[in-house]
Each structure stands twice: as C-alpha cells, then as structure tokens.
C-alpha cells in the first residue's frame, strides 16, 4: 500500500487524478463534484494492488488547525483490498503531513447517513473526538477534531 501526494492545480496531476476523483464523487451520488478551484494543493490518494482506493485533501489555514475534507473512494469492489486499512493509511499519511507542517489540530466532518457509520468508527479509532453533542442522533453533520 502506498500513498501518492498530488497538487490538483498542477496540469500533470490534474490530468492524472481529476477524472478519477470526479468519477468517484459521481458514483457516490454527489450531484456536483468538487471543482479543482475549490480543492487545496495537498491531495493524497492511496493505491493498493495497482488500484486507487481512497483519496482525501488537507486544507491549510493561517492558524494551528488544518482541515481534512472531500474523502472519497472507489465504489466498486476491489479484490484483495482491505478498504478500511486503506482509509486508515490515508488518514495516517495526512496526519503526518499536518504534523510536519506544524499544525496542532486536525478538524474534519462527515454527513451522517446510512454510509457514514464505518467512517465515523474509523475516525474514532484513529483518535479523533466528536465535537458535537455525542447523544444527538438526529444531527446531519458530525464534527471531529484530533490534537497531533
């Protein structure tokens, strides 16, 4: 398993990754895939067995907090690939980048739906803490932070 770092604003990286990311967002039902102008320069994509599995982005701020956003994966089943381990590896690599960039806290969030429980559990397993009311099962958004 490896992670490739990319900058979607560079022509070479745009040509290599954007059509794949856009397909994944559409496959998961996103009506409006994220346009490159709204993505940060720090992109990460996990590859295992010569297949791209998960991707995510790290937004830098002018404070000690950074943001992980737009985590997406291939929707189709990939043989001999543990998707959860790929996601954990992605989060670890993004955290290393955040730490090396002198951030102290990572913020992320997810839309709560039938597909979000697995992602929520992995965030908690990786040391993220829910920052919304932990007992509010009706919240549409779940926020997480992690001190690094």
MARBA-3410 file (N, C-alpha, C, O; in Angstrom, 1 decimal):
148
0.9,-1.2,0.0,0.0,0.0,0.0,0.9,1.2,0.0,1.9,1.3,0.8 ~ 0.6,2.2,-0.9,1.3,3.4,-0.9,0.4,4.6,-1.0,-0.8,4.4,-1.3 ~ 0.9,5.8,-0.7,0.1,7.0,-0.9,0.8,7.9,-1.9,2.1,8.0,-1.7 ~ 0.1,8.4,-2.8,0.7,9.4,-3.7,0.2,10.8,-3.3,-1.0,10.9,-3.1 ~ 1.1,11.7,-3.2,0.7,13.1,-2.9,0.6,13.8,-4.2,1.4,13.6,-5.1
-0.4,14.7,-4.3,-0.5,15.4,-5.6,-1.1,16.8,-5.3,-1.6,17.1,-4.3 ~ -0.9,17.7,-6.3,-1.4,19.1,-6.3,-2.3,19.2,-7.5,-1.8,19.2,-8.7 ~ -3.6,19.2,-7.3,-4.6,19.1,-8.4,-4.5,20.4,-9.3,-5.0,20.4,-10.4 ~ -3.8,21.4,-8.8,-3.6,22.6,-9.6,-2.5,22.6,-10.6,-2.4,23.4,-11.5 ~ -1.7,21.5,-10.5,-0.6,21.3,-11.5,-1.2,20.5,-12.6,-1.9,19.5,-12.4
-0.9,20.9,-13.9,-1.5,20.2,-15.0,-1.3,18.7,-15.0,-2.2,18.0,-15.3 ~ -0.1,18.3,-14.8,0.2,16.9,-14.8,-0.7,16.1,-13.8,-1.2,15.1,-14.1 ~ -0.8,16.7,-12.5,-1.6,16.0,-11.5,-3.1,16.1,-11.9,-3.8,15.1,-11.6 ~ -3.5,17.2,-12.4,-4.9,17.3,-12.8,-5.3,16.2,-13.8,-6.3,15.5,-13.7 ~ -4.4,16.1,-14.8,-4.7,15.1,-15.9,-4.6,13.7,-15.3,-5.3,12.8,-15.8
-3.8,13.4,-14.3,-3.6,12.1,-13.8,-4.8,11.7,-12.8,-5.2,10.5,-12.8 ~ -5.3,12.7,-12.0,-6.2,12.3,-10.9,-7.6,12.8,-11.1,-8.5,12.2,-10.6 ~ -7.8,14.0,-11.7,-9.1,14.6,-11.5,-10.3,13.8,-12.1,-11.3,13.7,-11.5 ~ -10.1,13.2,-13.3,-11.2,12.5,-13.9,-11.6,11.3,-13.0,-12.8,11.0,-12.9 ~ -10.6,10.7,-12.3,-10.9,9.6,-11.4,-11.7,10.1,-10.2,-12.7,9.5,-9.8
-11.2,11.2,-9.6,-11.9,11.7,-8.4,-13.3,12.1,-8.8,-14.2,11.8,-8.0 ~ -13.5,12.8,-9.9,-14.8,13.2,-10.3,-15.7,12.0,-10.5,-16.9,12.0,-10.1 ~ -15.2,10.9,-11.1,-16.0,9.7,-11.3,-16.4,9.1,-9.9,-17.6,8.8,-9.7 ~ -15.5,9.1,-9.0,-15.8,8.6,-7.7,-16.9,9.4,-7.0,-17.9,8.8,-6.5 ~ -16.8,10.7,-7.0,-17.8,11.6,-6.4,-19.2,11.3,-7.1,-20.2,11.2,-6.4
-19.2,11.2,-8.4,-20.5,10.9,-9.1,-21.0,9.5,-8.7,-22.2,9.4,-8.5 ~ -20.1,8.5,-8.7,-20.5,7.2,-8.3,-21.2,7.1,-6.9,-22.1,6.4,-6.7 ~ -20.7,8.0,-6.0,-21.3,8.0,-4.7,-22.5,9.0,-4.6,-23.0,9.2,-3.5 ~ -22.9,9.5,-5.7,-24.2,10.3,-5.7,-24.0,11.8,-5.5,-25.0,12.5,-5.2 ~ -22.8,12.3,-5.5,-22.6,13.7,-5.4,-23.2,14.4,-6.6,-22.7,14.0,-7.8
-24.1,15.3,-6.5,-24.7,16.0,-7.6,-23.7,16.9,-8.3,-23.7,17.1,-9.5 ~ -22.8,17.5,-7.5,-21.9,18.5,-8.0,-20.5,18.1,-7.5,-20.0,18.5,-6.4 ~ -19.7,17.3,-8.3,-18.3,17.0,-7.9,-17.6,18.3,-7.7,-17.8,19.3,-8.3 ~ -16.6,18.2,-6.8,-15.8,19.4,-6.4,-14.9,19.8,-7.6,-14.2,19.0,-8.1 ~ -15.0,21.1,-7.9,-14.2,21.6,-9.0,-12.8,21.9,-8.5,-12.6,22.2,-7.3
-11.8,21.7,-9.3,-10.4,21.9,-8.9,-10.1,23.3,-8.2,-9.3,23.3,-7.3 ~ -10.8,24.3,-8.6,-10.6,25.6,-8.0,-10.9,25.6,-6.5,-10.4,26.5,-5.8 ~ -11.7,24.7,-6.0,-12.1,24.6,-4.6,-11.3,23.6,-3.8,-11.5,23.4,-2.6 ~ -10.4,23.0,-4.5,-9.5,22.0,-3.8,-8.2,22.6,-3.4,-7.7,23.4,-4.1 ~ -7.6,22.1,-2.3,-6.3,22.6,-1.9,-5.2,22.0,-2.7,-5.4,21.1,-3.5
-4.0,22.5,-2.4,-2.8,21.9,-3.1,-2.3,20.6,-2.6,-1.5,20.0,-3.2 ~ -2.8,20.2,-1.4,-2.4,19.0,-0.8,-3.4,17.9,-1.0,-4.4,17.8,-0.2 ~ -3.2,17.0,-2.0,-4.1,15.9,-2.2,-3.3,14.6,-1.9,-2.1,14.5,-2.1 ~ -4.0,13.6,-1.5,-3.5,12.3,-1.2,-4.4,11.2,-1.8,-5.6,11.3,-1.7 ~ -3.7,10.2,-2.4,-4.5,9.1,-2.9,-3.8,7.8,-2.6,-2.6,7.6,-2.8
-4.5,6.8,-2.0,-4.0,5.5,-1.6,-4.1,4.5,-2.8,-5.2,4.4,-3.4 ~ -3.0,3.8,-3.0,-3.0,2.8,-4.1,-2.6,1.5,-3.5,-1.6,1.4,-2.7 ~ -3.4,0.4,-3.8,-3.0,-0.9,-3.4,-3.3,-1.9,-4.5,-4.3,-1.8,-5.2 ~ -2.4,-2.8,-4.7,-2.5,-3.8,-5.8,-2.8,-3.1,-7.2,-3.6,-3.5,-8.0 ~ -2.1,-2.0,-7.4,-2.2,-1.2,-8.6,-3.5,-0.6,-8.9,-3.9,-0.3,-10.0
-4.3,-0.4,-7.8,-5.6,0.2,-7.9,-5.7,1.4,-6.9,-5.3,1.2,-5.8 ~ -6.2,2.5,-7.4,-6.5,3.6,-6.5,-7.8,3.3,-5.7,-8.8,2.8,-6.2 ~ -7.7,3.5,-4.4,-8.8,3.1,-3.5,-9.5,4.3,-2.8,-10.7,4.4,-2.8 ~ -8.7,5.1,-2.1,-9.2,6.2,-1.3,-8.4,7.5,-1.6,-7.2,7.4,-2.0 ~ -9.0,8.6,-1.5,-8.4,9.9,-1.7,-8.9,10.9,-0.7,-10.0,10.7,-0.2
-8.1,11.9,-0.4,-8.6,13.0,0.5,-7.7,14.2,0.4,-6.6,14.1,-0.3 ~ -8.1,15.3,1.0,-7.4,16.6,0.9,-7.1,17.2,2.2,-7.9,17.0,3.1 ~ -6.0,17.9,2.3,-5.6,18.6,3.5,-5.6,20.1,3.2,-4.9,20.6,2.4 ~ -6.5,20.8,3.9,-6.6,22.3,3.7,-5.8,22.9,4.8,-6.0,22.6,6.0 ~ -4.9,23.8,4.5,-4.1,24.5,5.4,-4.8,25.8,5.8,-5.6,26.4,5.0
-4.7,26.3,7.0,-5.2,27.5,7.4,-4.1,28.4,7.9,-2.9,28.0,8.0 ~ -4.4,29.6,8.3,-3.4,30.6,8.9,-3.4,30.5,10.4,-3.0,31.4,11.1 ~ -3.8,29.3,10.9,-3.8,29.1,12.4,-3.2,27.7,12.6,-2.6,27.2,11.7 ~ -3.3,27.2,13.8,-2.7,25.9,14.1,-3.7,24.7,13.8,-3.4,23.6,14.2 ~ -4.8,25.0,13.1,-5.7,24.0,12.8,-5.7,23.8,11.3,-5.6,24.7,10.5
-5.8,22.5,10.9,-6.0,22.2,9.4,-7.2,21.4,9.3,-7.8,20.9,10.2 ~ -7.6,21.2,8.0,-8.9,20.5,7.8,-8.7,19.4,6.8,-8.1,19.6,5.7 ~ -9.2,18.2,7.1,-9.3,17.1,6.1,-10.7,17.2,5.5,-11.7,17.2,6.2 ~ -10.7,17.1,4.2,-12.0,17.2,3.5,-12.0,16.4,2.2,-11.0,16.0,1.7 ~ -13.2,16.2,1.8,-13.5,15.5,0.5,-12.9,14.1,0.4,-12.4,13.8,-0.7
-13.0,13.4,1.5,-12.5,12.0,1.4,-13.5,11.2,0.5,-14.7,11.3,0.7 ~ -12.9,10.5,-0.4,-13.8,9.7,-1.3,-13.1,8.4,-1.7,-11.8,8.3,-1.6 ~ -13.8,7.4,-2.2,-13.2,6.2,-2.5,-13.9,5.6,-3.8,-14.9,6.1,-4.2 ~ -13.2,4.7,-4.4,-13.8,4.0,-5.5,-15.0,3.2,-4.9,-14.9,2.6,-3.8 ~ -16.1,3.1,-5.6,-17.3,2.5,-5.1,-17.3,1.0,-5.4,-17.8,0.2,-4.6
-16.7,0.6,-6.5,-16.8,-0.8,-6.9,-15.8,-1.6,-6.0,-14.8,-1.1,-5.5 ~ -16.2,-2.9,-5.8,-15.4,-3.8,-5.0,-14.1,-4.1,-5.7,-14.0,-4.3,-6.9 ~ -13.0,-4.1,-5.0,-11.7,-4.4,-5.5,-11.2,-5.6,-4.8,-11.1,-5.6,-3.6 ~ -10.9,-6.6,-5.5,-10.4,-7.9,-4.9,-9.1,-7.7,-4.2,-8.2,-6.9,-4.6 ~ -9.0,-8.4,-3.1,-7.7,-8.5,-2.3,-7.3,-7.1,-1.7,-6.1,-6.8,-1.6
-8.3,-6.3,-1.5,-8.0,-5.0,-0.9,-8.9,-4.8,0.3,-10.1,-4.9,0.3 ~ -8.2,-4.4,1.4,-9.0,-4.1,2.7,-9.2,-2.6,2.7,-8.3,-1.8,3.0 ~ -10.4,-2.2,2.3,-10.8,-0.8,2.2,-10.6,0.0,3.5,-10.1,1.1,3.5 ~ -10.9,-0.6,4.6,-10.8,0.0,5.9,-9.3,0.3,6.2,-9.0,1.4,6.7 ~ -8.4,-0.6,5.9,-7.0,-0.4,6.1,-6.5,0.7,5.2,-5.6,1.5,5.5
-7.0,0.8,3.9,-6.6,1.9,3.0,-7.0,3.2,3.6,-6.3,4.2,3.5 ~ -8.2,3.3,4.1,-8.7,4.6,4.7,-7.8,4.9,5.9,-7.5,6.1,6.1 ~ -7.5,4.0,6.8,-6.7,4.3,7.9,-5.3,4.8,7.5,-4.7,5.7,8.1 ~ -4.8,4.1,6.5,-3.5,4.6,5.9,-3.5,6.0,5.4,-2.6,6.8,5.6 ~ -4.6,6.3,4.7,-4.8,7.7,4.2,-4.8,8.7,5.3,-4.1,9.7,5.2
-5.6,8.4,6.3,-5.7,9.3,7.5,-4.3,9.5,8.2,-3.9,10.6,8.6 ~ -3.6,8.4,8.3,-2.3,8.4,8.9,-1.3,9.3,8.1,-0.6,10.1,8.7 ~ -1.3,9.2,6.8,-0.4,9.9,5.9,-0.8,11.4,5.9,0.1,12.3,5.9 ~ -2.1,11.7,6.0,-2.5,13.1,6.0,-2.1,13.7,7.4,-1.6,14.9,7.5 ~ -2.2,12.9,8.5,-1.8,13.4,9.8,-0.3,13.7,9.8,0.1,14.7,10.4
0.5,12.8,9.2,1.9,13.1,9.2,2.2,14.4,8.5,3.1,15.2,8.9 ~ 1.6,14.6,7.4,1.8,15.9,6.6,1.4,17.1,7.5,2.0,18.1,7.5 ~ 0.2,16.9,8.2,-0.2,18.0,9.1,0.8,18.3,10.2,1.1,19.5,10.4 ~ 1.3,17.3,10.8,2.3,17.4,11.9,3.5,18.0,11.3,4.1,19.0,11.9 ~ 4.0,17.6,10.2,5.2,18.1,9.6,5.1,19.6,9.1,6.1,20.3,8.9
3.8,20.0,9.0,3.5,21.4,8.6,3.2,22.2,9.8,2.8,23.4,9.6 ~ 3.5,21.7,11.0,3.4,22.5,12.3,1.9,22.8,12.7,1.7,23.7,13.4 ~ 1.0,22.0,12.2,-0.4,22.1,12.7,-0.5,21.4,14.0,0.3,20.4,14.2 ~ -1.4,21.8,14.8,-1.5,21.1,16.1,-2.9,20.4,16.2,-3.0,19.4,17.1 ~ -3.8,20.7,15.4,-5.1,20.1,15.5,-5.7,19.9,14.1,-5.5,20.7,13.2
-6.3,18.7,13.9,-7.0,18.4,12.6,-8.5,18.5,12.9,-8.9,18.0,13.9 ~ -9.2,19.1,12.0,-10.6,19.1,12.0,-11.1,18.4,10.8,-10.6,18.6,9.7 ~ -12.2,17.6,10.9,-12.9,17.1,9.8,-14.3,16.9,10.2,-14.7,17.0,11.3 ~ -15.1,16.5,9.2,-16.6,16.3,9.5,-17.1,15.3,8.4,-16.4,15.0,7.5 ~ -18.3,14.8,8.7,-18.9,14.0,7.7,-20.4,14.2,7.8,-21.0,14.5,8.8
-21.1,14.0,6.7,-22.5,14.0,6.6,-23.0,12.6,7.1,-22.6,11.6,6.7 ~ -23.9,12.7,8.1,-24.4,11.5,8.7,-25.5,10.9,7.8,-26.5,11.5,7.6 ~ -25.2,9.7,7.4,-26.2,8.9,6.6,-26.0,7.5,6.8,-25.1,7.1,7.6 ~ -26.6,6.6,6.0,-26.5,5.2,6.1,-25.1,4.7,5.8,-24.8,3.6,6.3 ~ -24.3,5.4,5.1,-23.0,5.0,4.7,-21.9,5.6,5.7,-20.7,5.3,5.5
-22.3,6.4,6.6,-21.2,7.1,7.4,-20.7,6.4,8.6,-19.7,6.8,9.2 ~ -21.4,5.4,9.1,-21.1,4.7,10.4,-19.6,4.2,10.3,-18.9,4.3,11.3 ~ -19.3,3.5,9.2,-17.9,3.0,9.1,-16.9,4.1,9.2,-15.9,3.9,9.9 ~ -17.1,5.2,8.5,-16.1,6.3,8.5,-16.1,6.9,9.9,-15.0,7.2,10.4 ~ -17.2,7.1,10.5,-17.3,7.6,11.9,-16.4,6.7,12.8,-15.7,7.2,13.6
-16.6,5.4,12.8,-15.9,4.5,13.6,-14.4,4.5,13.4,-13.6,4.5,14.3 ~ -14.0,4.7,12.1,-12.5,4.8,11.8,-12.0,6.1,12.4,-10.9,6.1,12.9 ~ -12.7,7.2,12.2,-12.2,8.4,12.8,-12.0,8.3,14.3,-10.9,8.7,14.9 ~ -12.9,7.7,15.0,-12.8,7.5,16.5,-11.7,6.5,16.8,-10.9,6.8,17.7 ~ -11.5,5.5,16.0,-10.4,4.5,16.2,-9.0,5.2,16.0,-8.1,4.9,16.7
-9.0,6.2,15.1,-7.7,6.9,14.8,-7.5,8.1,15.8,-6.6,8.8,15.6 ~ -8.3,8.2,16.8,-8.0,9.2,17.8,-8.8,10.5,17.7,-8.5,11.4,18.4 ~ -9.7,10.6,16.7,-10.5,11.8,16.6,-11.6,11.8,17.7,-12.0,10.7,18.1 ~ -12.0,13.0,18.1,-13.0,13.1,19.1,-14.2,13.9,18.4,-14.0,14.9,17.8 ~ -15.4,13.3,18.7,-16.6,14.0,18.2,-16.7,15.3,19.0,-16.5,15.4,20.2
-17.0,16.4,18.2,-17.1,17.7,18.9,-18.5,18.3,18.9,-18.7,19.3,19.4 ~ -19.4,17.5,18.4,-20.8,17.9,18.6,-21.4,17.0,19.7,-20.8,16.2,20.2 ~ -22.6,17.3,20.1,-23.3,16.6,21.1,-23.3,15.1,20.8,-23.9,14.7,19.8 ~ -22.6,14.3,21.6,-22.4,12.9,21.3,-23.7,12.1,21.4,-23.8,11.0,20.8 ~ -24.8,12.7,22.0,-26.0,12.0,22.2,-27.1,12.5,21.2,-28.2,12.0,21.2
-26.7,13.4,20.3,-27.7,13.9,19.3,-27.7,13.0,18.1,-26.9,13.3,17.1 ~ -28.5,12.0,18.0,-28.6,11.1,16.9,-29.2,11.7,15.7,-29.2,11.1,14.6 ~ -29.8,12.9,15.8,-30.5,13.5,14.7,-29.6,14.5,13.9,-30.1,15.0,12.9 ~ -28.4,14.7,14.4,-27.6,15.7,13.7,-27.2,15.2,12.3,-26.9,14.0,12.1 ~ -27.3,16.1,11.3,-26.9,15.8,10.0,-25.4,15.7,9.7,-24.9,15.1,8.8
-24.7,16.5,10.5,-23.3,16.6,10.4,-22.6,16.1,11.7,-23.1,16.4,12.8 ~ -21.5,15.5,11.6,-20.7,15.1,12.7,-19.3,15.7,12.5,-18.7,15.6,11.5 ~ -18.9,16.5,13.5,-17.6,17.1,13.5,-16.6,16.3,14.4,-17.0,15.8,15.4 ~ -15.4,16.3,14.0,-14.3,15.6,14.7,-13.1,16.5,14.8,-12.8,17.2,13.8 ~ -12.3,16.4,15.9,-11.0,17.0,16.0,-10.0,16.0,16.5,-10.4,15.0,17.2
-8.8,16.3,16.2,-7.7,15.4,16.8,-6.5,16.3,17.0,-6.0,17.0,16.1 ~ -6.0,16.3,18.2,-4.8,17.0,18.5,-3.6,16.1,18.1,-3.6,14.9,18.4 ~ -2.6,16.7,17.4,-1.5,15.9,16.9,-0.2,16.4,17.5,0.9,15.9,17.2
END
